[in-house]
């Protein structure tokens, strides 16, 4: 399970950072983009990502934190 969790969370972070250029993205959009059920993202992956402070949820969507960029070895763009 741990390996699946890590692979799936990397897919989520790459989706937010690479595909959507770090912008806030809705849960359903993330789910469709990575081919995962939104309920699984919300119940399984989000708590893991939020607890590690590499992912935040906002009313306008989900965003990767600067720590997520570091985790993936990508330079964070300051807004």
N, C-alpha and C positions, 0 to 999 in steps of 0.2 A: 504493500500500500504506500509506503514512504516514497518509493521510486516513482510511482504513478503521480503522487501528490507533487513531487518536485517537477516532473516533466510538465504536468498540467499548469502549474503556477508559472513556469517559464513561458509557456504558450500565452498565458494571459498577459504577462508583463510585456512580452514582445509585441503582442497585439496592440496594447496601449501605447507603447513607445514607438515602435517602428511603423505600424500600419496607420495609426491615428495621430502620430507626431506629438504624443504627450497630452493631447486635449482630453477633456472629460468625455467619457463614452458611456452610453447606457448599457445596462446589464444585458438586455436582449441582443444588442448589437455585438457585444463581446461573445455571447453564447453562439450566435450564428457564425461569427468570424472564425472561432476556434472549433466549432462543431461539438459543442457541449451543451447540456441542458442548463438553463439559467438557474433552476433550483439547486442543481449540484454545485454550480459556481458559488451561489449565495450561501449554501449550507455547509459546504466542505472546504472550498478553496479560500473564500473571502476571510473567514476567521483566522486561518493560517497566515495569510498575507497581511491582514490588519495587525495582528499580534506582533508581527516582526517589523512593523512600521515601514513596509515597502509598498503599501497600497492604501488608498483612502477612498472612502465613499462620501459623495456629496449629493445634494439634492439634484444637481444637474448631471450626475453620472459618476463613474469611477475614474481615478487617476493614479498613476504610478508616482511614487515619491522620489526625491533625489537618491535615496538609498537603493531604490529599484534599479536606477540607471547604473549605479556603482556595482550592484550585484551582477548585472549583465555585461559590465565592462564598456558601457556607453557613456559618452560625455553628456552631462546634464546641461540643457540649454536654459539659462536664466530668462524668465519672462520679463 
